[in-house]
Amino acid sequence: MPKKLPARYNAIAMPLVLSVLMSCLVSAVSTVASVGASADLFALWMKAWGISWLAAFPSLLLVLPLVRMIVGALVQAPQARR
């Protein structure tokens, strides 16, 4: 089994993975909506994905603490099991 990163890396690893996946999906949808099924769709998507990810990752690093605070205010904390 591969070694895992120490828990202290969670604050970077979670937004990294989330930004990769979300920017991939959103850029794919937006690229297909803009250009359709063209011959250079993949190249255009990869360019859009790169640009999107460059915006998404630092944005998540800045916004995620605020999102956690808002969600914490809206969602009841889990109860301890007895």
Residue frames relative to the residue before (quaternion, step in Angstrom):
aa qw qx qy qz dx dy dz
M 1.0000 0.0000 0.0000 0.0000 0.00 0.00 0.00
P 0.4585 -0.6932 0.4703 0.2967 3.63 -0.84 0.90
K 0.5497 -0.6013 0.4623 0.3501 3.54 -1.21 0.57
K 0.3500 -0.7168 0.5665 0.2067 3.53 -1.13 0.71
L 0.5592 -0.5706 0.4783 0.3648 3.51 -1.28 0.42
P 0.5593 -0.5800 0.4535 0.3809 3.60 -1.12 0.49
A 0.6663 -0.5401 0.3522 0.3746 3.57 -1.17 0.63
R 0.5982 0.5935 -0.3719 0.3894 3.62 1.05 -0.61
Y 0.6417 0.5303 -0.3229 0.4503 3.62 1.22 -0.37
N 0.4066 0.7343 -0.4601 0.2896 3.59 1.24 -0.06
A 0.6485 0.5440 -0.3202 0.4255 3.60 0.97 -0.81
I 0.7065 0.3852 -0.2497 0.5387 3.62 1.21 -0.40
A 0.6701 0.5314 -0.3095 0.4157 3.61 0.89 -0.91
M 0.6607 0.5149 -0.3226 0.4407 3.60 0.89 -0.84
P 0.7047 0.4210 -0.3005 0.4856 3.67 0.73 -0.83
L 0.5849 0.5705 -0.3751 0.4379 3.61 1.11 -0.57
V 0.7010 0.4525 -0.2689 0.4813 3.59 0.78 -1.04
L 0.6516 0.5184 -0.3119 0.4575 3.59 0.92 -0.89
S 0.6828 0.4852 -0.2996 0.4568 3.61 0.88 -0.86
V 0.6184 0.5315 -0.3459 0.4642 3.60 1.04 -0.71
L 0.7155 0.4602 -0.2655 0.4537 3.59 0.77 -1.03
M 0.7028 0.4696 -0.2811 0.4544 3.59 0.80 -0.96
S 0.6732 0.4754 -0.3178 0.4688 3.61 0.88 -0.82
C 0.5851 0.5630 -0.3633 0.4569 3.60 1.14 -0.61
L 0.7115 0.4629 -0.2600 0.4604 3.57 0.76 -1.05
V 0.6941 0.4756 -0.2863 0.4582 3.57 0.81 -0.96
S 0.6691 0.4844 -0.3135 0.4684 3.60 0.93 -0.80
A 0.6088 0.5395 -0.3551 0.4607 3.62 1.08 -0.63
V 0.6712 0.4882 -0.2983 0.4713 3.58 0.84 -0.95
S 0.6959 0.4820 -0.2812 0.4520 3.56 0.84 -0.95
T 0.6519 0.5060 -0.3198 0.4655 3.60 1.01 -0.75
V 0.6545 0.4912 -0.3143 0.4811 3.60 0.93 -0.86
A 0.6517 0.5124 -0.3194 0.4592 3.60 0.97 -0.79
S 0.6956 0.4833 -0.2738 0.4557 3.59 1.04 -0.73
V 0.8351 0.2179 -0.0806 0.4986 3.60 0.77 -1.01
G 0.4157 -0.7039 0.4812 0.3164 3.59 1.19 -0.27
A 0.7008 -0.4472 0.3474 0.4338 3.54 -1.29 -0.36
S 0.1147 0.8174 -0.5513 0.1217 3.58 0.46 1.17
A 0.6778 -0.5080 0.3546 0.3959 3.55 -1.30 0.34
D 0.7563 0.3556 -0.2006 0.5112 3.59 1.04 -0.69
L 0.2211 0.8173 -0.5037 0.1716 3.58 1.23 0.49
F 0.6730 0.5071 -0.3170 0.4353 3.60 0.81 -0.94
A 0.6674 0.4944 -0.3055 0.4656 3.61 0.88 -0.89
L 0.6536 0.5017 -0.3125 0.4727 3.58 0.98 -0.81
W 0.6429 0.5236 -0.3154 0.4615 3.57 1.02 -0.82
M 0.6635 0.5048 -0.3139 0.4543 3.60 0.88 -0.88
K 0.6309 0.5119 -0.3304 0.4803 3.58 1.05 -0.74
A 0.6647 0.4929 -0.2978 0.4759 3.58 0.92 -0.91
W 0.6372 0.5326 -0.3276 0.4507 3.58 1.01 -0.81
G 0.6497 0.5250 -0.3163 0.4498 3.58 0.90 -0.88
I 0.6756 0.4792 -0.2877 0.4808 3.55 0.91 -0.94
S 0.6500 0.5237 -0.3115 0.4540 3.58 0.98 -0.88
W 0.6710 0.4997 -0.3078 0.4531 3.56 0.91 -0.90
L 0.6227 0.5479 -0.3427 0.4412 3.60 1.02 -0.75
A 0.6786 0.4349 -0.2847 0.5189 3.58 1.17 -0.51
A 0.6765 0.5466 -0.2977 0.3937 3.58 0.95 -0.92
F 0.6822 0.5166 -0.3165 0.4094 3.60 0.80 -0.94
P 0.7096 0.4137 -0.3014 0.4842 3.65 0.69 -0.87
S 0.5978 0.5613 -0.3654 0.4406 3.59 1.10 -0.62
L 0.6580 0.5021 -0.3082 0.4690 3.57 0.96 -0.84
L 0.6210 0.5404 -0.3511 0.4462 3.58 0.98 -0.77
L 0.7070 0.4518 -0.2584 0.4787 3.58 1.02 -0.78
V 0.7618 0.4272 -0.2009 0.4437 3.58 0.88 -0.97
L 0.5634 0.6534 -0.3862 0.3263 3.60 1.04 -0.67
P 0.6393 0.5013 -0.3638 0.4557 3.68 0.87 -0.65
L 0.6424 0.5079 -0.3212 0.4756 3.60 1.02 -0.73
V 0.6361 0.5225 -0.3228 0.4672 3.59 0.98 -0.84
R 0.6488 0.5119 -0.3225 0.4615 3.60 0.93 -0.84
M 0.6476 0.5145 -0.3151 0.4654 3.57 1.02 -0.79
I 0.6574 0.5009 -0.3066 0.4722 3.61 0.94 -0.87
V 0.6678 0.4850 -0.3031 0.4763 3.59 0.89 -0.91
G 0.6327 0.5334 -0.3290 0.4549 3.59 1.02 -0.75
A 0.6621 0.4879 -0.3018 0.4822 3.58 1.12 -0.63
L 0.7211 0.4492 -0.2428 0.4683 3.59 1.14 -0.57
V 0.7664 0.3433 -0.1562 0.5200 3.58 1.10 -0.71
Q 0.4711 -0.6767 0.4928 0.2779 3.53 -0.92 0.95
A 0.4895 -0.6544 0.4930 0.2985 3.56 -1.00 0.83
P 0.5490 -0.6144 0.4375 0.3602 3.63 -1.01 0.68
Q 0.4364 -0.6871 0.5221 0.2545 3.53 -1.10 0.77
A 0.5083 -0.6262 0.4936 0.3254 3.57 -1.09 0.71
R 0.4074 -0.7047 0.5258 0.2468 3.56 -0.99 0.84
R 0.3246 -0.7539 0.5433 0.1764 3.51 -1.04 0.79
